[in-house]
Structure formats: structure tokens, C-alpha cells
Amino acid sequence: MDLFDISEVLGGKVLKNILGIIFIVYILLSSSIFLRNFCECLQIVYYPSTNIIFVILFFIIAICIVNHLQFNASLKANLIFVPFVLISIIFLFCANLRYFTPQRIFPILGNGLFDTFILGIGNIYALNGVVFIYFLPPLLKEPEKLKKIAISSVCISSAYLILSVSIILFMFPFFTGIDEIIPLYTAATYVEFGSFFQRLESIFLLIWIIAFSCYLSIVNKFAMLLFKKITNIKHSKPLIFPFAIIILAISLIPKNYAISKFYEVHIYRYFMIGVVFVLGIVVLALSYFKEKKKKVIKNE
């Protein structure tokens, strides 16, 4: 059972449909925001005179093409490219060790315990991928391995984030407020091995672009599967273009990168925490207590 099945047991189809709409909106909103920010970074690096809509359309077309394939094709593509992303970050970390200034990590907890652990709790939105664990069980060949898969996924994501943040922190103290691709791209420009291996940042950027395209395809696929589940339609392929157009439309709402970043930092992160870490966990907890109460009554 996934979160929708559990919510139907808890509150019937009404709760299932409400939850479905909330999570579909969340997935489409998050993918649109990330798409806009990623494309803004690409525009700054390579296409300063190109209208942002053309950069975004590049990814929208990729989503439509990939999602016409079977779901397994998208999963296998991710299985191929995710290791390349992790290897690229590990390589970037090791190749720039000579430029690191470890003292930049101090003072630890310099902002105080309250700022670090209370005000800083919003940074947990970096683990937004946790949302897909709610809907994995029906898709797994061996659902009993969900716990192992969930723990492994969170650990790998956390390691990736720590390495990325460490590169930025130890190399560029002036990138304190930026968590997008630009500081990592800048770090890649420092990588060189002799006279023949220089300016490798284009390779890193290519890997990240492919990986981001895979991410968008999977996210859009999940949104279609969730919509299919709450509406009981037979085929999800007719949803490919409408969902792609919705993502395109939302990503074009911000007028510039500053506004887009504001949405991510000050609005999206708290919406994500409310949906994924509060609403999802509350539904699971209430379902657990309901089933436990039933067993107690049955035993009596």
C-alpha cells in the first residue's frame, strides 16, 4: 500500500482525493521551481542573450519524449546517470582539495543553537525527494525491501548534499546564500590536471543536465501515476502534454531569477515541509493508531 491506499483506509475516497490533489500540486510546483532555477543558472553560464523560455522548452521536450516510453525505461536511465552525478561530485571534491580552507567551517554553531536547529529547520527541504518513498511500495518487485531502499536513498542523498555544501563552503565564502549549480560549476573551473586536462566544467555541466532531465521525467511520471490513481483512468499517456504544459506555465510565472529564488527559499520550502513531513506523517500515524485500535477491539 502507498500513501493513497492508506489514506483511503483512514478516511475513504474523499481523503484520498484531497491528498492526491495536494501531492500532485506539490510535485508539479516543485519540479517547476527547480526547472526555472536550473535554467536560470544555465542561461547565466552559457546563454545570457537567449530568452529563458527556449532554455526551459529544451527540458519540456525531453520530458515529453522520455515519458512516451515505458516507466522502466525512465528508471533504467536514472539508474545509469545517478552514479555519474555522484562520481562527478566526489571527483570535484577530491580534485579541489588543494584549494580548500578548512578553517572556514568555524565557528561551529556560530549563529547559536536556536538559529541552527530551530530557525534552520527549514533547510530540511533539501531532502524533498523523500516524498517519492510514500508512493514506492506498489512499484517495487519486493515491497518488503522498502525500509532498506528508503534508508539507502536518504543516506546517499545526504552524502551528496554534504559533499556539495563542503565544496562551496571550503572554497567560496562568498557563495553563502546560493545553493544552485553556479558555485559547483565555478568549482569545476578550478579542476585541471597538467596542460591537457583543463576546463572540464563543460563535462560536469553535461552530466548534471542529463541527470536533471532524468529527474524531471521521473517526477512528471509520478504526477501522472498519482492522477491516474485518484481518477481511475486506464492510460496516463494522454496526460503527458497537459502536465508538461502546466510545468512550463508555472516555471514562467516568476519574472526573473530573484523572484524565482524568493519562491523557493521563502514559500516552497515551508510548503514542502508541511506536505511531506507533516501531512504525510500525520496520515501514516493516524492510520497506524486506527489499525492498532481495531486489533485491540478485535482481541477483546
N, C-alpha and C positions, 0 to 999 in steps of 0.2 A: 504493500500500500504506500502511495505517496501522500503528500500533504493534503491534496484534494480529496482523496479517498477517506482519509482520516477525518477531515472537516465534514464530510457528508455523514459519517457515522455520528459525529458530535452534534451537528445542527441541521442535518438534512441538506437538500439541494439548494436551499436559499443561502446558507452559509457557504456552501461550495462555490456557488456562482459569484457571491460577493468577494470571496477570497480569490477566485480566479481572475476577476476583473482587476483587483488591486495588484496582483502579481504580474499580470500581463502588462498593465500600465507601467509598473516599476521596471520590468525588463526592457520595454521599448524606450522608456525615458532614459535609463542608464546607458543603453547602447547608443542612443542619440547624442547624449552629452559627451561620452568618451569619443565617439566618432568626430564630433565637432572639434574637440580639443586636440585630438591626434592630427586631424587635417590642418588645423591652425599651425601646429608645430611644423608639419611638412611644408606648408606654404612659406613660413618664415625661413626655413632652411634652403629650399630648392625653388619655390615658385612664388616669389614676392610680388610679381606683376600679374599673377593668374587669379581670376575670381575664385573664391573659396568653393563655390558650388560645383565647379568642374573637378576639384580635388575630391570632394565628397562623393560625387557621382561615380568616380572610379571604384570606390568601395561598395556603393549601392549596386552597381552592375555585377561586381564579384559575388555579392550576397545572392542575387537572383540566379546567377549561373550555378553556383555551388548547391543551392537549395533545390534545384531541379533534379539533383542526383539523390541517391538513397541516403538515409541518415547515416548509415555505416560508412559511406564514403567521406562524409564530413568528419566523423570521429577518427577515421584512419589518417586523414590529412592532419588533424590535430596531434595525433599520436606521433606522426613523423616530425612535425615542426616544433612542438613544445620542447623536446630535448635540445634543439638548436638554439632556442631562446635561452634556456638555462646555461648551455655551454658558452654562449656569447657573453652572458653576464659574468660568469666565472672567469672567462678569459679576459674580459675587460677589467675585472678586479685585480687579477694577477699581473696583467701587463702594466698596470698603473701603480703598482706598489711603491715604486721609487719616487712617485710624486706625492705620496700620502704624507699628511702631517697628523699623526695620531693624537697630538695634544688638542686638536680641535674638538675632540669628544668631551672635553672638560669645560665647565664644571658639570659633572653628572648631577641630574636633578637640579640644575642651576636655577630653574624657574620655580622651584618649590614643589612639595608633594601634591598640593591642591591643583596647581596648574598642570602638572604632569599627568596625574591619574584621574582627576575629575574633569577639568576643562579639556584635557587632551583625549578624553574617551571617544570623542567624535572621530578620531583618526582610525578607529576600528573599521571604518567604511572601506579601508584598503583591502579588507578581506570580503569584498562584496560577492565574490564567486561562491561563497558558502550557500547562497540561495539555491543553486542547482542541486545540492545534495538532497534538498527536500523532495525533488522530483525524479531522483535516480532509480529507486528500487524497481519500478516496473520495467525499466530499460536494461537492467542487469541480467546476465545469464545466471549468475549466482548471487541473488539478493542478500544471502547471509553474510556476504563479504562487504556489506555496505560500511560497517564500522571501520574496517581496515582501510577501505578506499577513502573514506572521509578524513580519517586521521592523516593518512599519507598525503592527501591533497592539501590539507591545511599546513602541514609541515613543509612541503615543497614550496607552497606559495609564500610562507613566512620566511623561509631561507632566501628565496628570490628577492623579496622586499628588503630584507636586512642587507643583502649584498648590494642592491641598488642604492639604498639610502647611505650605506657606508662609503660607496664610491663618491657620491655627491658631497657627503659631509667632510670626508678627509681631503678632498681635492678643491672644492669650491665653497668657501664660506659665504659667498655672496648669492648662492642658489638656495638660501634657507627657505624661501617661500614657494619654490617651484617643485612639482613632483611629476612633471611630464617628461617627454623624451628628450627635450633640448639639453638638459645637463648631462644626460648619458651620452648623447650624440657628441657634445663638446668633449667629454672624457675620451671618447673614441678617437678624436682627432689627435690625442697625445700618443696613441699607440704607434710604435714604429720599431722595426727590427732591422737595423742596418739600412743600406741605401735602396734596397729592392722592395722592402715591405713597409711602405708608408701610405698615409692617407687611406686607412682601412675603414673609415667611418661609413662609407657607402655600402660596404658589405653588411655591417651591423644594421644599418637602416633598412636594407632589403629584407633581412631576416625578420626584423620587427614588423615591417609592413605585411609580409606574408602571414606571420603569426596573428597579427591584428585582424586580417581578413578572415582567417580561420575562426577567430573568436567571435566576430560579428555574425558569421554564418551559423555557428552553433547557438548563439543567443537568439537569433531570429528563428531558428528551427525549434528551440524550446518554446518560444512565444506561440508559434503555430500549433505545437503539440498541446499546449495548455488550452488554447482557444478551441481546438478540436475536441478536447476532453469535456469542456463545460457546455459545448453546443451539440455534441454527438454527431458532428458531420463525418462523412466517410473518408474524404480526402482532404489533405491540407495544402496541396499544390496550388489551388486557386487563391490561397492566402498570401503567396509569395510576393506578388507585386503590391497588393494593398499594404502589407506590413512594411515592405521596403519604402514605399511612398510615405508612410507615416513617420518612419525613422528619418527620412530625408527632410520632411517638413519640420519636424521638431528640431533637428540639427541646424536648420536655417533660421530659427527664431532669434537667437542672440545676434545682435548687430556686429559685435566684434569679440575678440578673444577675452578681453577684460570682463565683459558681461557673461560670457560662457563660463569663465573660471569662477565668477561670483556664484552662478547657479550651482556649480559643482561643490564648491567649498562651503557655502552658507545655506544651501537649500537641499541639494541632493543627498549629502552625507547624512543629514538627520532624517530625511525621508527613508533612506536605506536602512538606517538603524531601527526606525520604527516598524518597517515592514518585515525585514529579515530577522532581526534579533529580538524584537518584542512581539509582534503579531504572530510570527511563525512559532516561536517557542511557547507562547500562551496557548495557542491551539493544540500543540502537542501535549502540553502539561494538562490542560482540561480534559483532553481525550484519555490521557493516562489515568487520571483520577476517576473519570466516568467508568472506564472499564474495570478499574480496581473495585469501585463501589458495587458494580454488577456482580463481580465474583464473590464479594463478601455477602451480598444478599442471597446469592445462589447457594452458598455454603451453609447459610443459616436455615 
